[in-house]
Amino acid sequence: MRHAIHPAADAELAEAVRYYADIDPQLGLRFYHEIERVIAAVCDQPDRFSRFSPPARRVLTRKFPYSVVYLDQPDRVWIVAVMHAKRRPGYWRDRL
């Protein structure tokens, strides 16, 4: 299934990649690849991951304190947030 990413989620991703790349360029690259891996898994089986705040679902990354929040829509997976674990829950709800 194809996916689309909300502009604010895209900005969150870019900010996080920059943060980790400032620490170490390879760390920024690893973070980016981890998010890409998660998105690919979501696109492969969108109903596999748990409901987080219905109708949204969430999948946690393995190595970073981030999750990808998304909606499983008939024609695509809509990524609404690339969320740090310490962020206020639900801040992204207005993106639905």
Backbone atoms as SQL, in Angstrom:
CREATE TABLE atoms (id INTEGER PRIMARY KEY, chain TEXT, resi INTEGER, resn TEXT, atom TEXT, x REAL, y REAL, z REAL);
INSERT INTO atoms VALUES
  (1, 'A', 1, 'MET', 'N', 0.852, -1.178, 0.000),
  (2, 'A', 1, 'MET', 'CA', 0.000, 0.000, 0.000),
  (3, 'A', 1, 'MET', 'C', 0.896, 1.239, 0.000),
  (4, 'A', 2, 'ARG', 'N', 0.444, 2.260, -0.674),
  (5, 'A', 2, 'ARG', 'CA', 1.225, 3.500, -0.695),
  (6, 'A', 2, 'ARG', 'C', 0.975, 4.294, 0.582),
  (7, 'A', 3, 'HIS', 'N', 1.808, 5.294, 0.816),
  (8, 'A', 3, 'HIS', 'CA', 1.627, 6.136, 1.997),
  (9, 'A', 3, 'HIS', 'C', 1.804, 7.603, 1.616),
  (10, 'A', 4, 'ALA', 'N', 1.282, 8.446, 2.503),
  (11, 'A', 4, 'ALA', 'CA', 1.466, 9.893, 2.406),
  (12, 'A', 4, 'ALA', 'C', 1.790, 10.376, 3.811),
  (13, 'A', 5, 'ILE', 'N', 2.527, 11.451, 3.882),
  (14, 'A', 5, 'ILE', 'CA', 2.930, 11.964, 5.189),
  (15, 'A', 5, 'ILE', 'C', 2.437, 13.399, 5.356),
  (16, 'A', 6, 'HIS', 'N', 1.813, 13.653, 6.485),
  (17, 'A', 6, 'HIS', 'CA', 1.328, 14.995, 6.804),
  (18, 'A', 6, 'HIS', 'C', 2.533, 15.941, 6.837),
  (19, 'A', 7, 'PRO', 'N', 2.391, 17.164, 6.347),
  (20, 'A', 7, 'PRO', 'CA', 3.525, 18.103, 6.349),
  (21, 'A', 7, 'PRO', 'C', 4.139, 18.306, 7.737),
  (22, 'A', 8, 'ALA', 'N', 3.318, 18.337, 8.772),
  (23, 'A', 8, 'ALA', 'CA', 3.856, 18.510, 10.129),
  (24, 'A', 8, 'ALA', 'C', 4.638, 17.274, 10.566),
  (25, 'A', 9, 'ALA', 'N', 4.183, 16.094, 10.180),
  (26, 'A', 9, 'ALA', 'CA', 4.915, 14.864, 10.498),
  (27, 'A', 9, 'ALA', 'C', 6.236, 14.836, 9.738),
  (28, 'A', 10, 'ASP', 'N', 6.223, 15.308, 8.505),
  (29, 'A', 10, 'ASP', 'CA', 7.443, 15.389, 7.717),
  (30, 'A', 10, 'ASP', 'C', 8.439, 16.339, 8.380),
  (31, 'A', 11, 'ALA', 'N', 7.946, 17.446, 8.905),
  (32, 'A', 11, 'ALA', 'CA', 8.805, 18.404, 9.611),
  (33, 'A', 11, 'ALA', 'C', 9.362, 17.785, 10.898),
  (34, 'A', 12, 'GLU', 'N', 8.545, 17.001, 11.600),
  (35, 'A', 12, 'GLU', 'CA', 9.018, 16.315, 12.812),
  (36, 'A', 12, 'GLU', 'C', 10.145, 15.345, 12.470),
  (37, 'A', 13, 'LEU', 'N', 9.962, 14.617, 11.376),
  (38, 'A', 13, 'LEU', 'CA', 10.984, 13.672, 10.930),
  (39, 'A', 13, 'LEU', 'C', 12.281, 14.410, 10.597),
  (40, 'A', 14, 'ALA', 'N', 12.181, 15.470, 9.832),
  (41, 'A', 14, 'ALA', 'CA', 13.374, 16.234, 9.447),
  (42, 'A', 14, 'ALA', 'C', 14.087, 16.804, 10.674),
  (43, 'A', 15, 'GLU', 'N', 13.314, 17.307, 11.631),
  (44, 'A', 15, 'GLU', 'CA', 13.903, 17.872, 12.855),
  (45, 'A', 15, 'GLU', 'C', 14.639, 16.794, 13.649),
  (46, 'A', 16, 'ALA', 'N', 14.048, 15.629, 13.766),
  (47, 'A', 16, 'ALA', 'CA', 14.673, 14.538, 14.513),
  (48, 'A', 16, 'ALA', 'C', 15.933, 14.034, 13.803),
  (49, 'A', 17, 'VAL', 'N', 15.875, 13.930, 12.476),
  (50, 'A', 17, 'VAL', 'CA', 17.064, 13.510, 11.726),
  (51, 'A', 17, 'VAL', 'C', 18.188, 14.515, 11.953),
  (52, 'A', 18, 'ARG', 'N', 17.876, 15.805, 11.889),
  (53, 'A', 18, 'ARG', 'CA', 18.894, 16.846, 12.134),
  (54, 'A', 18, 'ARG', 'C', 19.476, 16.733, 13.543),
  (55, 'A', 19, 'TYR', 'N', 18.596, 16.526, 14.525),
  (56, 'A', 19, 'TYR', 'CA', 19.040, 16.400, 15.921),
  (57, 'A', 19, 'TYR', 'C', 20.056, 15.261, 16.046),
  (58, 'A', 20, 'TYR', 'N', 19.696, 14.082, 15.551),
  (59, 'A', 20, 'TYR', 'CA', 20.601, 12.938, 15.660),
  (60, 'A', 20, 'TYR', 'C', 21.843, 13.113, 14.801),
  (61, 'A', 21, 'ALA', 'N', 21.717, 13.727, 13.632),
  (62, 'A', 21, 'ALA', 'CA', 22.875, 13.964, 12.759),
  (63, 'A', 21, 'ALA', 'C', 23.849, 14.950, 13.384),
  (64, 'A', 22, 'ASP', 'N', 23.334, 15.894, 14.168),
  (65, 'A', 22, 'ASP', 'CA', 24.220, 16.829, 14.869),
  (66, 'A', 22, 'ASP', 'C', 25.064, 16.110, 15.916),
  (67, 'A', 23, 'ILE', 'N', 24.524, 15.061, 16.484),
  (68, 'A', 23, 'ILE', 'CA', 25.277, 14.253, 17.442),
  (69, 'A', 23, 'ILE', 'C', 26.329, 13.439, 16.700),
  (70, 'A', 24, 'ASP', 'N', 25.876, 12.774, 15.636),
  (71, 'A', 24, 'ASP', 'CA', 26.757, 11.958, 14.791),
  (72, 'A', 24, 'ASP', 'C', 26.027, 11.729, 13.473),
  (73, 'A', 25, 'PRO', 'N', 26.652, 12.067, 12.349),
  (74, 'A', 25, 'PRO', 'CA', 25.971, 11.902, 11.059),
  (75, 'A', 25, 'PRO', 'C', 25.437, 10.481, 10.832),
  (76, 'A', 26, 'GLN', 'N', 26.170, 9.483, 11.275),
  (77, 'A', 26, 'GLN', 'CA', 25.704, 8.097, 11.116),
  (78, 'A', 26, 'GLN', 'C', 24.474, 7.818, 11.970),
  (79, 'A', 27, 'LEU', 'N', 24.384, 8.459, 13.119),
  (80, 'A', 27, 'LEU', 'CA', 23.215, 8.288, 13.984),
  (81, 'A', 27, 'LEU', 'C', 21.978, 8.871, 13.300),
  (82, 'A', 28, 'GLY', 'N', 22.122, 10.021, 12.673),
  (83, 'A', 28, 'GLY', 'CA', 21.016, 10.613, 11.921),
  (84, 'A', 28, 'GLY', 'C', 20.561, 9.708, 10.792),
  (85, 'A', 29, 'LEU', 'N', 21.507, 9.104, 10.109),
  (86, 'A', 29, 'LEU', 'CA', 21.181, 8.174, 9.030),
  (87, 'A', 29, 'LEU', 'C', 20.489, 6.928, 9.570),
  (88, 'A', 30, 'ARG', 'N', 20.960, 6.406, 10.694),
  (89, 'A', 30, 'ARG', 'CA', 20.315, 5.229, 11.292),
  (90, 'A', 30, 'ARG', 'C', 18.887, 5.546, 11.721),
  (91, 'A', 31, 'PHE', 'N', 18.674, 6.741, 12.282),
  (92, 'A', 31, 'PHE', 'CA', 17.322, 7.128, 12.670),
  (93, 'A', 31, 'PHE', 'C', 16.410, 7.181, 11.442),
  (94, 'A', 32, 'TYR', 'N', 16.890, 7.827, 10.389),
  (95, 'A', 32, 'TYR', 'CA', 16.095, 7.927, 9.158),
  (96, 'A', 32, 'TYR', 'C', 15.736, 6.537, 8.620),
  (97, 'A', 33, 'HIS', 'N', 16.701, 5.643, 8.593),
  (98, 'A', 33, 'HIS', 'CA', 16.446, 4.282, 8.089),
  (99, 'A', 33, 'HIS', 'C', 15.477, 3.523, 8.997),
  (100, 'A', 34, 'GLU', 'N', 15.542, 3.765, 10.284),
  (101, 'A', 34, 'GLU', 'CA', 14.602, 3.108, 11.203),
  (102, 'A', 34, 'GLU', 'C', 13.175, 3.585, 10.942),
  (103, 'A', 35, 'ILE', 'N', 12.993, 4.875, 10.727),
  (104, 'A', 35, 'ILE', 'CA', 11.650, 5.389, 10.420),
  (105, 'A', 35, 'ILE', 'C', 11.174, 4.833, 9.084),
  (106, 'A', 36, 'GLU', 'N', 12.039, 4.761, 8.099),
  (107, 'A', 36, 'GLU', 'CA', 11.680, 4.178, 6.804),
  (108, 'A', 36, 'GLU', 'C', 11.290, 2.711, 6.952),
  (109, 'A', 37, 'ARG', 'N', 11.994, 1.967, 7.815),
  (110, 'A', 37, 'ARG', 'CA', 11.674, 0.563, 8.060),
  (111, 'A', 37, 'ARG', 'C', 10.283, 0.435, 8.667),
  (112, 'A', 38, 'VAL', 'N', 9.988, 1.305, 9.642),
  (113, 'A', 38, 'VAL', 'CA', 8.680, 1.286, 10.298),
  (114, 'A', 38, 'VAL', 'C', 7.579, 1.606, 9.286),
  (115, 'A', 39, 'ILE', 'N', 7.777, 2.615, 8.476),
  (116, 'A', 39, 'ILE', 'CA', 6.766, 2.991, 7.478),
  (117, 'A', 39, 'ILE', 'C', 6.547, 1.850, 6.485),
  (118, 'A', 40, 'ALA', 'N', 7.615, 1.188, 6.067),
  (119, 'A', 40, 'ALA', 'CA', 7.468, 0.052, 5.150),
  (120, 'A', 40, 'ALA', 'C', 6.670, -1.075, 5.804),
  (121, 'A', 41, 'ALA', 'N', 6.914, -1.333, 7.076),
  (122, 'A', 41, 'ALA', 'CA', 6.162, -2.373, 7.795),
  (123, 'A', 41, 'ALA', 'C', 4.687, -2.004, 7.894),
  (124, 'A', 42, 'VAL', 'N', 4.418, -0.736, 8.156),
  (125, 'A', 42, 'VAL', 'CA', 3.037, -0.258, 8.230),
  (126, 'A', 42, 'VAL', 'C', 2.351, -0.414, 6.876),
  (127, 'A', 43, 'CYS', 'N', 3.027, -0.039, 5.817),
  (128, 'A', 43, 'CYS', 'CA', 2.431, -0.139, 4.482),
  (129, 'A', 43, 'CYS', 'C', 2.193, -1.597, 4.088),
  (130, 'A', 44, 'ASP', 'N', 3.051, -2.481, 4.563),
  (131, 'A', 44, 'ASP', 'CA', 2.910, -3.901, 4.250),
  (132, 'A', 44, 'ASP', 'C', 1.717, -4.522, 4.970),
  (133, 'A', 45, 'GLN', 'N', 1.519, -4.152, 6.236),
  (134, 'A', 45, 'GLN', 'CA', 0.417, -4.699, 7.040),
  (135, 'A', 45, 'GLN', 'C', -0.138, -3.605, 7.955),
  (136, 'A', 46, 'PRO', 'N', -0.940, -2.698, 7.429),
  (137, 'A', 46, 'PRO', 'CA', -1.398, -1.559, 8.232),
  (138, 'A', 46, 'PRO', 'C', -2.258, -1.933, 9.441),
  (139, 'A', 47, 'ASP', 'N', -2.965, -3.047, 9.382),
  (140, 'A', 47, 'ASP', 'CA', -3.824, -3.412, 10.517),
  (141, 'A', 47, 'ASP', 'C', -3.086, -4.228, 11.574),
  (142, 'A', 48, 'ARG', 'N', -1.807, -4.462, 11.374),
  (143, 'A', 48, 'ARG', 'CA', -1.004, -5.266, 12.303),
  (144, 'A', 48, 'ARG', 'C', -0.732, -4.557, 13.624),
  (145, 'A', 49, 'PHE', 'N', -0.662, -3.248, 13.604),
  (146, 'A', 49, 'PHE', 'CA', -0.229, -2.496, 14.782),
  (147, 'A', 49, 'PHE', 'C', -1.428, -1.998, 15.587),
  (148, 'A', 50, 'SER', 'N', -1.183, -1.790, 16.870),
  (149, 'A', 50, 'SER', 'CA', -2.283, -1.505, 17.801),
  (150, 'A', 50, 'SER', 'C', -2.871, -0.113, 17.614),
  (151, 'A', 51, 'ARG', 'N', -4.139, -0.034, 17.953),
  (152, 'A', 51, 'ARG', 'CA', -4.806, 1.266, 17.967),
  (153, 'A', 51, 'ARG', 'C', -4.220, 2.056, 19.128),
  (154, 'A', 52, 'PHE', 'N', -3.967, 3.304, 18.848),
  (155, 'A', 52, 'PHE', 'CA', -3.318, 4.175, 19.826),
  (156, 'A', 52, 'PHE', 'C', -4.324, 5.159, 20.385),
  (157, 'A', 53, 'SER', 'N', -4.973, 5.835, 19.516),
  (158, 'A', 53, 'SER', 'CA', -5.995, 6.807, 19.861),
  (159, 'A', 53, 'SER', 'C', -6.984, 6.748, 18.699),
  (160, 'A', 54, 'PRO', 'N', -7.940, 5.819, 18.774),
  (161, 'A', 54, 'PRO', 'CA', -8.797, 5.550, 17.605),
  (162, 'A', 54, 'PRO', 'C', -9.295, 6.819, 16.942),
  (163, 'A', 55, 'PRO', 'N', -9.224, 6.844, 15.636),
  (164, 'A', 55, 'PRO', 'CA', -8.960, 5.744, 14.710),
  (165, 'A', 55, 'PRO', 'C', -7.486, 5.540, 14.386),
  (166, 'A', 56, 'ALA', 'N', -6.588, 6.265, 15.021),
  (167, 'A', 56, 'ALA', 'CA', -5.164, 6.175, 14.697),
  (168, 'A', 56, 'ALA', 'C', -4.534, 4.912, 15.279),
  (169, 'A', 57, 'ARG', 'N', -3.454, 4.515, 14.643),
  (170, 'A', 57, 'ARG', 'CA', -2.638, 3.396, 15.113),
  (171, 'A', 57, 'ARG', 'C', -1.219, 3.911, 15.316),
  (172, 'A', 58, 'ARG', 'N', -0.446, 3.132, 16.079),
  (173, 'A', 58, 'ARG', 'CA', 0.923, 3.559, 16.371),
  (174, 'A', 58, 'ARG', 'C', 1.853, 2.358, 16.322),
  (175, 'A', 59, 'VAL', 'N', 3.048, 2.603, 15.835),
  (176, 'A', 59, 'VAL', 'CA', 4.109, 1.588, 15.881),
  (177, 'A', 59, 'VAL', 'C', 5.355, 2.248, 16.461),
  (178, 'A', 60, 'LEU', 'N', 5.967, 1.569, 17.396),
  (179, 'A', 60, 'LEU', 'CA', 7.165, 2.067, 18.065),
  (180, 'A', 60, 'LEU', 'C', 8.401, 1.679, 17.268),
  (181, 'A', 61, 'THR', 'N', 9.398, 2.553, 17.294),
  (182, 'A', 61, 'THR', 'CA', 10.679, 2.188, 16.695),
  (183, 'A', 61, 'THR', 'C', 11.416, 1.274, 17.667),
  (184, 'A', 62, 'ARG', 'N', 12.372, 0.541, 17.147),
  (185, 'A', 62, 'ARG', 'CA', 13.118, -0.406, 17.984),
  (186, 'A', 62, 'ARG', 'C', 14.236, 0.252, 18.768),
  (187, 'A', 63, 'LYS', 'N', 14.889, 1.247, 18.167),
  (188, 'A', 63, 'LYS', 'CA', 16.132, 1.749, 18.749),
  (189, 'A', 63, 'LYS', 'C', 16.100, 3.211, 19.169),
  (190, 'A', 64, 'PHE', 'N', 14.990, 3.867, 18.933),
  (191, 'A', 64, 'PHE', 'CA', 14.884, 5.294, 19.248),
  (192, 'A', 64, 'PHE', 'C', 13.579, 5.521, 19.999),
  (193, 'A', 65, 'PRO', 'N', 13.504, 6.586, 20.795),
  (194, 'A', 65, 'PRO', 'CA', 12.273, 6.846, 21.564),
  (195, 'A', 65, 'PRO', 'C', 11.206, 7.567, 20.721),
  (196, 'A', 66, 'TYR', 'N', 10.888, 6.983, 19.576),
  (197, 'A', 66, 'TYR', 'CA', 9.929, 7.568, 18.644),
  (198, 'A', 66, 'TYR', 'C', 8.908, 6.532, 18.226),
  (199, 'A', 67, 'SER', 'N', 7.773, 7.035, 17.797),
  (200, 'A', 67, 'SER', 'CA', 6.760, 6.174, 17.187),
  (201, 'A', 67, 'SER', 'C', 6.185, 6.890, 15.973),
  (202, 'A', 68, 'VAL', 'N', 5.596, 6.091, 15.094),
  (203, 'A', 68, 'VAL', 'CA', 4.915, 6.613, 13.917),
  (204, 'A', 68, 'VAL', 'C', 3.424, 6.414, 14.155),
  (205, 'A', 69, 'VAL', 'N', 2.675, 7.499, 14.079),
  (206, 'A', 69, 'VAL', 'CA', 1.224, 7.468, 14.261),
  (207, 'A', 69, 'VAL', 'C', 0.595, 7.617, 12.882),
  (208, 'A', 70, 'TYR', 'N', -0.371, 6.758, 12.584),
  (209, 'A', 70, 'TYR', 'CA', -0.932, 6.741, 11.233),
  (210, 'A', 70, 'TYR', 'C', -2.398, 6.342, 11.226),
  (211, 'A', 71, 'LEU', 'N', -3.027, 6.625, 10.102),
  (212, 'A', 71, 'LEU', 'CA', -4.389, 6.172, 9.828),
  (213, 'A', 71, 'LEU', 'C', -4.323, 5.195, 8.669),
  (214, 'A', 72, 'ASP', 'N', -5.035, 4.097, 8.807),
  (215, 'A', 72, 'ASP', 'CA', -5.156, 3.113, 7.734),
  (216, 'A', 72, 'ASP', 'C', -6.383, 3.504, 6.915),
  (217, 'A', 73, 'GLN', 'N', -6.144, 4.135, 5.773),
  (218, 'A', 73, 'GLN', 'CA', -7.228, 4.579, 4.902),
  (219, 'A', 73, 'GLN', 'C', -7.362, 3.622, 3.727),
  (220, 'A', 74, 'PRO', 'N', -8.511, 3.608, 3.055),
  (221, 'A', 74, 'PRO', 'CA', -8.721, 2.650, 1.960),
  (222, 'A', 74, 'PRO', 'C', -7.670, 2.717, 0.851),
  (223, 'A', 75, 'ASP', 'N', -7.188, 3.909, 0.538),
  (224, 'A', 75, 'ASP', 'CA', -6.270, 4.059, -0.590),
  (225, 'A', 75, 'ASP', 'C', -4.826, 4.343, -0.202),
  (226, 'A', 76, 'ARG', 'N', -4.553, 4.497, 1.110),
  (227, 'A', 76, 'ARG', 'CA', -3.197, 4.831, 1.540),
  (228, 'A', 76, 'ARG', 'C', -3.065, 4.701, 3.051),
  (229, 'A', 77, 'VAL', 'N', -1.839, 4.755, 3.489),
  (230, 'A', 77, 'VAL', 'CA', -1.519, 4.921, 4.902),
  (231, 'A', 77, 'VAL', 'C', -1.173, 6.395, 5.074),
  (232, 'A', 78, 'TRP', 'N', -1.868, 7.071, 5.984),
  (233, 'A', 78, 'TRP', 'CA', -1.677, 8.503, 6.206),
  (234, 'A', 78, 'TRP', 'C', -0.866, 8.666, 7.485),
  (235, 'A', 79, 'ILE', 'N', 0.405, 9.042, 7.366),
  (236, 'A', 79, 'ILE', 'CA', 1.288, 9.244, 8.510),
  (237, 'A', 79, 'ILE', 'C', 0.970, 10.623, 9.087),
  (238, 'A', 80, 'VAL', 'N', 0.487, 10.663, 10.315),
  (239, 'A', 80, 'VAL', 'CA', 0.094, 11.945, 10.904),
  (240, 'A', 80, 'VAL', 'C', 1.104, 12.483, 11.914),
  (241, 'A', 81, 'ALA', 'N', 2.008, 11.617, 12.422),
  (242, 'A', 81, 'ALA', 'CA', 3.012, 12.103, 13.367),
  (243, 'A', 81, 'ALA', 'C', 4.209, 11.168, 13.405),
  (244, 'A', 82, 'VAL', 'N', 5.370, 11.767, 13.586),
  (245, 'A', 82, 'VAL', 'CA', 6.589, 11.056, 13.956),
  (246, 'A', 82, 'VAL', 'C', 6.888, 11.604, 15.343),
  (247, 'A', 83, 'MET', 'N', 6.430, 10.877, 16.343),
  (248, 'A', 83, 'MET', 'CA', 6.278, 11.405, 17.696),
  (249, 'A', 83, 'MET', 'C', 7.359, 10.906, 18.649),
  (250, 'A', 84, 'HIS', 'N', 7.987, 11.829, 19.332),
  (251, 'A', 84, 'HIS', 'CA', 8.926, 11.472, 20.401),
  (252, 'A', 84, 'HIS', 'C', 8.123, 10.954, 21.586),
  (253, 'A', 85, 'ALA', 'N', 8.668, 9.991, 22.279),
  (254, 'A', 85, 'ALA', 'CA', 7.958, 9.350, 23.400),
  (255, 'A', 85, 'ALA', 'C', 7.641, 10.319, 24.538),
  (256, 'A', 86, 'LYS', 'N', 8.374, 11.393, 24.655),
  (257, 'A', 86, 'LYS', 'CA', 8.150, 12.349, 25.743),
  (258, 'A', 86, 'LYS', 'C', 7.212, 13.497, 25.370),
  (259, 'A', 87, 'ARG', 'N', 6.693, 13.484, 24.151),
  (260, 'A', 87, 'ARG', 'CA', 5.783, 14.564, 23.749),
  (261, 'A', 87, 'ARG', 'C', 4.408, 14.360, 24.341),
  (262, 'A', 88, 'ARG', 'N', 3.704, 15.418, 24.451),
  (263, 'A', 88, 'ARG', 'CA', 2.355, 15.400, 24.988),
  (264, 'A', 88, 'ARG', 'C', 1.462, 14.534, 24.110),
  (265, 'A', 89, 'PRO', 'N', 0.851, 13.488, 24.670),
  (266, 'A', 89, 'PRO', 'CA', -0.016, 12.624, 23.859),
  (267, 'A', 89, 'PRO', 'C', -1.164, 13.414, 23.238),
  (268, 'A', 90, 'GLY', 'N', -1.477, 13.080, 22.023),
  (269, 'A', 90, 'GLY', 'CA', -2.621, 13.685, 21.353),
  (270, 'A', 90, 'GLY', 'C', -2.367, 15.028, 20.709),
  (271, 'A', 91, 'TYR', 'N', -1.138, 15.549, 20.769),
  (272, 'A', 91, 'TYR', 'CA', -0.870, 16.869, 20.178),
  (273, 'A', 91, 'TYR', 'C', -1.163, 16.885, 18.676),
  (274, 'A', 92, 'TRP', 'N', -1.138, 15.731, 18.060),
  (275, 'A', 92, 'TRP', 'CA', -1.297, 15.590, 16.610),
  (276, 'A', 92, 'TRP', 'C', -2.748, 15.409, 16.182),
  (277, 'A', 93, 'ARG', 'N', -3.683, 15.292, 17.112),
  (278, 'A', 93, 'ARG', 'CA', -5.085, 14.944, 16.784),
  (279, 'A', 93, 'ARG', 'C', -5.715, 15.922, 15.796),
  (280, 'A', 94, 'ASP', 'N', -5.326, 17.176, 15.822),
  (281, 'A', 94, 'ASP', 'CA', -5.927, 18.136, 14.877),
  (282, 'A', 94, 'ASP', 'C', -5.475, 17.883, 13.450),
  (283, 'A', 95, 'ARG', 'N', -4.527, 16.990, 13.226),
  (284, 'A', 95, 'ARG', 'CA', -4.072, 16.634, 11.885),
  (285, 'A', 95, 'ARG', 'C', -4.984, 15.620, 11.211),
  (286, 'A', 96, 'LEU', 'N', -5.896, 15.053, 11.971),
  (287, 'A', 96, 'LEU', 'CA', -6.790, 14.045, 11.402),
  (288, 'A', 96, 'LEU', 'C', -7.796, 14.718, 10.498);
